[in-house]
C-alpha cells in the first residue's frame, strides 16, 4: 500500500489525511511543531478546525520531516501560499526516490506571483519535476471530512503520477478526475478566490441573486482570460477546477473568501477581517498577485482591479460596484475566449 505524507496540519491538509486513512492508506500528517504533533496524535482530532471528526487509525501525526516522508510515494503540500516555499525547503532533504509531489494550495506566492507548481520546480530536486501535481476543485474541507459527496481534479504532466494520486484519494464520497492542464487547474482554483470576495460583497450589500450571478459569470470570463494568456486550456475553466470551484466558493457560507467580501460590505477593514479569522483567506493576497500577472501578460481584469481597490485602497464597495456597472457597453462575445474542445 502506498504511503502518503501530508505537509501541513491545516484544515485541508488534515482533511486529505483523513480521506486517505479511511481507505486504509498509511498517511502521515506533518505538523508545524513536535508539540502540535504530539497533541494531535494524542487527541486523535483537529480540535481547532475539525472538532467533530475523529482521526482514522491509519492517520499518524509527526513533527519530523524525515519520519513523515520516509518511504512515502506521494507528498501532499497543503500550507498557505506565503509559507509554501519555506515548507518545501524544510522537506527537501527528506525527498528521496520517486515521489509524486502534490500542491493542494490555492494561491500565488507573494511578491513573485508564481504558481505553487512553479515554486515547487524551483525548490525540489529536478528529478521530481515531471512528478509535480496540483489538486483543485470545489473542495470545502469540512464537507469532505464529514463524508459528503464531493469531487476534485488532479493535474500533472505525468499521467502515471496523476493516476497514482487519483487512486490514493478516490472513494465512494470523494470522486477525483485527472487532467494534464496543470496551469488551468492551478489558476482556476487560485483565481476564483478573488471573485468569491466580490460575491461576498454582493451578499453583504444585499444586491440579490441577479447581481451575484452576473458577477460570477463575468468573473469566470475574466479569470479564464488570464488563465489562457498564461498558457491554460480554456476548457479547464468550464470544469470542476474552474466553474465548479467558483460556484462553491461564491455561494457557500463556509467560504473564507466570500466571508471577507461580506465583511467588507458591512464596513470592516481588510486588516480587521483578517485579524479575526483563524484560517487564511488566500484571495486577499491573490488579488494583488493576479494583477501583477495580468499587467505582465496584458490582460484586462476590471473586477479584480475593483476588488483590489476595496481591499487595499479603502474604496467604498458601493462605489466599486457603480464603477463596474458604468463601464462602456460591449459585446458579451468579444472573441477573447474560445471554449472549443479542440483549443489548447
C-alpha positions as CSV (number, residue, x, y, z in Angstrom):
1,X,0.0,0.0,0.0
2,X,1.3,3.5,-0.9
3,X,2.5,5.6,2.0
4,X,1.4,9.3,1.7
5,X,2.9,12.2,3.6
6,X,0.8,15.4,4.1
7,X,2.8,18.5,4.8
8,X,0.7,20.9,6.7
9,X,-1.8,20.4,9.6
10,X,-4.1,22.9,8.0
11,X,-7.8,22.2,7.8
12,X,-7.4,21.0,4.2
13,X,-4.2,19.1,4.8
14,X,-5.8,17.3,7.8
15,X,-8.9,16.5,5.7
16,X,-6.8,14.9,2.9
17,X,-5.1,12.8,5.5
18,X,-8.4,11.7,6.9
19,X,-9.7,10.8,3.4
20,X,-6.7,8.6,2.6
21,X,-6.5,6.9,6.0
22,X,-10.2,6.0,5.8
23,X,-9.2,4.0,2.7
24,X,-6.6,2.1,4.6
25,X,-3.7,4.1,3.2
26,X,-0.8,4.8,5.6
27,X,-1.0,8.6,5.9
28,X,1.4,10.7,8.0
29,X,0.5,14.3,8.7
30,X,3.5,16.6,9.2
31,X,2.6,19.2,11.8
32,X,4.2,22.6,12.3
33,X,6.0,21.5,15.6
34,X,6.7,18.4,17.6
35,X,4.4,19.8,20.3
36,X,1.5,20.2,17.9
37,X,2.1,16.7,16.5
38,X,2.1,15.1,20.0
39,X,-1.1,16.9,20.9
40,X,-2.9,15.9,17.7
41,X,-1.6,12.3,17.9
42,X,-2.9,12.1,21.5
43,X,-6.3,13.8,20.9
44,X,-6.9,12.0,17.6
45,X,-8.6,15.0,16.1
46,X,-8.0,18.6,14.9
47,X,-9.6,20.5,17.8
48,X,-9.1,23.9,16.2
49,X,-10.8,23.3,12.8
50,X,-12.4,19.8,12.6
51,X,-13.6,19.2,16.2
52,X,-16.3,16.7,15.4
53,X,-14.1,14.4,13.2
54,X,-12.0,11.7,14.7
55,X,-8.8,10.5,13.0
56,X,-8.9,7.1,11.4
57,X,-6.5,4.5,12.8
58,X,-4.3,4.8,9.7
59,X,-3.5,8.5,10.2
60,X,-0.4,9.4,12.2
61,X,0.9,12.9,13.1
62,X,4.6,13.7,13.2
63,X,6.7,16.8,13.7
64,X,9.7,15.2,12.0
65,X,10.1,15.6,8.2
66,X,12.4,12.6,7.9
67,X,9.9,10.4,9.8
68,X,6.9,11.7,7.8
69,X,8.4,11.3,4.4
70,X,10.4,8.1,4.9
71,X,9.3,5.6,2.1
72,X,6.5,8.0,1.1
73,X,5.4,7.6,-2.6
74,X,3.2,10.7,-2.5
75,X,3.9,14.0,-0.7
76,X,1.0,16.5,-0.5
77,X,1.8,20.1,0.5
78,X,-1.2,21.9,2.0
79,X,0.1,25.1,3.6
80,X,-0.7,28.8,2.9
81,X,0.9,30.2,-0.2
82,X,3.1,32.6,1.8
83,X,4.7,29.6,3.6
84,X,4.8,27.2,0.7
85,X,8.5,27.8,-0.3
86,X,9.8,27.6,3.3
87,X,8.0,24.3,3.8
88,X,9.4,22.8,0.6
89,X,12.9,23.8,1.8
90,X,12.3,22.1,5.1
91,X,11.3,18.8,3.5
92,X,13.7,18.8,0.5
93,X,16.4,16.8,2.3
94,X,13.8,14.1,3.1
95,X,12.6,13.8,-0.5
96,X,14.3,10.6,-1.8
97,X,13.5,8.4,-4.7
98,X,10.5,8.9,-7.0
99,X,7.9,10.9,-5.0
100,X,4.8,12.4,-6.6
101,X,4.7,15.8,-5.0
102,X,1.3,17.5,-4.9
103,X,0.3,21.1,-4.3
104,X,-3.0,21.4,-2.5
105,X,-2.6,25.1,-2.0
106,X,-4.8,27.6,-3.9
107,X,-2.8,30.8,-4.1
108,X,0.1,32.7,-5.7
109,X,3.4,33.4,-4.0
110,X,3.6,36.9,-2.5
111,X,5.9,39.2,-4.4
112,X,6.8,36.8,-7.2
113,X,3.2,35.9,-8.3
114,X,4.4,32.4,-9.0
115,X,2.0,29.5,-9.1
116,X,2.8,26.8,-6.4
117,X,3.9,24.3,-9.1
118,X,6.4,26.8,-10.3
119,X,7.7,27.3,-6.7
120,X,8.0,23.5,-6.5
121,X,10.1,23.4,-9.6
122,X,12.5,25.9,-8.1
123,X,12.8,24.1,-4.8
124,X,12.5,20.3,-5.2
125,X,15.1,18.1,-7.0
126,X,14.9,18.3,-10.8
127,X,14.3,14.5,-11.0
128,X,10.9,15.2,-9.3
129,X,9.8,18.0,-11.7
130,X,7.9,15.6,-14.0
131,X,6.0,14.2,-11.0
132,X,4.7,17.6,-9.8
133,X,0.9,17.5,-9.5
134,X,-1.8,20.0,-8.4
135,X,-5.1,19.3,-6.7
136,X,-8.0,21.6,-7.1
137,X,-11.8,21.7,-7.3
138,X,-15.0,22.6,-5.3
139,X,-13.5,21.3,-2.1
140,X,-14.9,22.8,1.1
141,X,-12.8,20.8,3.7
142,X,-15.5,20.4,6.3
143,X,-17.9,18.8,3.9
144,X,-15.3,16.3,2.7
145,X,-14.2,15.4,6.2
146,X,-17.9,14.8,7.1
147,X,-18.2,12.4,4.2
148,X,-20.5,14.5,2.0
149,X,-20.2,13.8,-1.8
150,X,-17.5,15.9,-3.4
151,X,-15.3,15.9,-6.5
152,X,-11.8,17.2,-7.3
153,X,-9.2,17.3,-10.1
154,X,-5.5,16.3,-10.0
155,X,-3.4,17.6,-12.8
156,X,0.2,16.7,-13.9
157,X,2.4,16.4,-16.9
158,X,2.8,12.7,-15.8
159,X,-0.2,10.6,-16.4
160,X,1.3,7.9,-14.1
161,X,1.7,10.4,-11.3
162,X,-1.8,11.9,-11.6
163,X,-3.4,8.4,-11.6
164,X,-1.4,7.4,-8.5
165,X,-2.7,10.5,-6.7
166,X,-6.2,9.9,-8.0
167,X,-6.2,6.3,-6.7
168,X,-5.0,7.4,-3.3
169,X,-7.8,9.9,-2.9
170,X,-10.7,8.3,-4.7
171,X,-13.5,7.0,-2.5
172,X,-17.3,6.4,-2.5
173,X,-17.7,10.0,-1.3
174,X,-14.8,11.8,-3.0
175,X,-14.6,11.4,-6.8
176,X,-11.3,12.6,-8.3
177,X,-10.7,13.2,-12.0
178,X,-7.3,13.6,-13.8
179,X,-6.2,16.4,-16.2
180,X,-3.0,17.3,-18.0
181,X,-3.6,21.1,-17.8
182,X,-1.5,22.0,-14.7
183,X,-1.7,25.7,-15.4
184,X,-5.5,25.8,-15.9
185,X,-6.3,23.6,-12.9
186,X,-4.0,25.6,-10.7
187,X,-5.2,29.0,-11.8
188,X,-8.8,28.0,-11.7
189,X,-8.6,27.2,-8.0
190,X,-6.5,30.2,-7.3
191,X,-8.2,33.0,-9.1
192,X,-11.8,32.0,-8.2
193,X,-11.0,33.2,-4.6
194,X,-10.9,36.8,-6.0
195,X,-14.3,36.5,-7.5
196,X,-15.6,34.9,-4.2
197,X,-14.6,38.1,-2.4
198,X,-16.8,40.0,-4.9
199,X,-19.7,37.6,-4.4
200,X,-19.4,38.2,-0.6
201,X,-19.6,42.0,-1.2
202,X,-22.8,41.4,-3.3
203,X,-24.3,39.4,-0.4
204,X,-23.2,41.9,2.2
205,X,-24.7,44.8,0.2
206,X,-27.9,42.7,-0.4
207,X,-27.7,43.2,-4.1
208,X,-29.7,40.0,-4.8
209,X,-29.2,36.9,-6.9
210,X,-29.2,38.6,-10.3
211,X,-26.2,40.8,-9.4
212,X,-24.3,37.9,-7.9
213,X,-25.0,35.7,-10.9
214,X,-23.7,38.4,-13.2
215,X,-20.6,38.8,-11.0
216,X,-19.8,35.1,-11.0
217,X,-20.3,34.8,-14.8
218,X,-18.3,37.8,-15.7
219,X,-15.7,36.8,-13.1
220,X,-15.4,33.4,-14.8
221,X,-14.7,35.1,-18.1
222,X,-12.1,37.4,-16.5
223,X,-10.1,34.6,-14.8
224,X,-10.3,32.5,-17.9
225,X,-8.8,35.3,-20.0
226,X,-5.8,35.4,-17.6
227,X,-5.5,31.6,-17.5
228,X,-5.4,31.4,-21.3
229,X,-2.8,34.1,-21.5
230,X,-0.7,32.1,-19.0
231,X,-1.0,29.0,-21.2
232,X,-4.1,27.2,-19.8
233,X,-6.7,25.3,-21.8
234,X,-9.9,27.5,-21.7
235,X,-12.0,24.3,-21.4
236,X,-10.5,23.7,-18.0
237,X,-12.3,26.7,-16.6
238,X,-15.6,25.2,-17.6
239,X,-14.9,22.1,-15.4
240,X,-14.6,21.3,-11.7
241,X,-11.4,23.3,-11.2
242,X,-12.9,26.4,-12.8
243,X,-16.7,26.8,-12.8
244,X,-17.2,24.1,-10.1
245,X,-14.8,25.6,-7.6
246,X,-16.0,29.1,-8.4
247,X,-19.7,28.3,-7.7
248,X,-18.9,26.5,-4.4
249,X,-16.7,29.3,-3.1
250,X,-19.0,32.1,-4.2
251,X,-22.2,30.7,-2.6
252,X,-21.2,28.7,0.4
253,X,-21.3,30.3,3.9
254,X,-18.3,28.1,4.7
255,X,-16.2,30.1,2.1
256,X,-13.5,32.2,3.8
257,X,-13.1,34.5,0.8
258,X,-16.8,35.1,0.5
259,X,-16.8,35.9,4.2
260,X,-14.1,38.5,3.6
261,X,-16.2,40.2,1.0
262,X,-19.3,40.1,3.1
263,X,-17.5,41.8,6.0
264,X,-16.0,44.4,3.7
265,X,-19.5,45.3,2.6
266,X,-20.5,45.7,6.3
267,X,-17.8,48.3,6.8
268,X,-15.0,46.4,8.3
269,X,-11.4,47.0,7.1
270,X,-9.3,44.3,5.5
271,X,-6.9,44.2,8.4
272,X,-9.8,43.9,10.9
273,X,-11.3,41.0,9.0
274,X,-8.1,39.0,8.6
275,X,-7.1,39.5,12.2
276,X,-10.4,38.0,13.3
277,X,-10.1,34.8,11.1
278,X,-8.4,31.6,12.2
279,X,-7.9,30.3,8.7
280,X,-6.1,32.0,5.8
281,X,-8.3,33.7,3.1
282,X,-5.9,33.3,0.1
283,X,-8.0,35.5,-2.1
284,X,-6.8,38.7,-0.5
285,X,-3.1,38.3,-1.4
286,X,-4.0,36.5,-4.6
287,X,-5.9,39.7,-5.8
288,X,-2.6,41.7,-5.6
289,X,-0.5,39.0,-7.3
290,X,-3.1,38.3,-10.0
291,X,-3.0,41.9,-11.1
292,X,0.8,41.6,-11.4
293,X,0.3,38.7,-13.7
294,X,-2.4,40.4,-15.7
295,X,-0.3,43.5,-16.3
296,X,2.7,41.4,-17.3
297,X,0.5,39.5,-19.8
298,X,-1.6,42.4,-21.0
299,X,-4.9,41.1,-19.7
300,X,-7.8,43.4,-18.7
301,X,-9.3,42.4,-15.3
302,X,-11.8,45.1,-14.2
303,X,-13.4,43.0,-11.5
304,X,-10.1,42.1,-9.9
305,X,-9.0,45.8,-10.2
306,X,-12.1,46.9,-8.3
307,X,-11.7,44.3,-5.6
308,X,-8.1,45.3,-5.2
309,X,-9.1,48.9,-4.6
310,X,-11.7,47.8,-2.0
311,X,-9.2,45.6,-0.2
312,X,-6.1,47.8,-0.3
313,X,-7.1,51.3,-1.1
314,X,-10.3,51.5,1.0
315,X,-12.6,52.1,-1.9
316,X,-16.2,52.0,-0.8
317,X,-17.8,48.8,-2.1
318,X,-20.8,50.7,-3.3
319,X,-18.7,53.0,-5.4
320,X,-16.7,50.0,-6.8
321,X,-20.0,48.4,-8.0
322,X,-21.2,51.6,-9.5
323,X,-17.9,52.0,-11.5
324,X,-18.2,48.4,-12.8
325,X,-21.8,49.0,-13.8
326,X,-20.9,52.2,-15.5
327,X,-18.2,50.7,-17.8
328,X,-18.8,51.3,-21.6
329,X,-21.2,48.8,-23.3
330,X,-19.6,45.9,-25.1
331,X,-20.5,42.6,-26.7
332,X,-20.5,39.6,-24.3
333,X,-18.7,37.6,-27.0
334,X,-15.7,39.7,-27.6
335,X,-13.6,36.9,-29.1
336,X,-11.1,36.8,-26.3
337,X,-12.0,33.3,-25.2
338,X,-12.8,30.2,-27.2
339,X,-14.5,27.3,-25.4
340,X,-14.0,24.8,-28.1
341,X,-12.9,21.4,-27.0
342,X,-10.0,21.5,-29.5
343,X,-8.4,24.6,-28.1
344,X,-5.1,24.3,-26.2
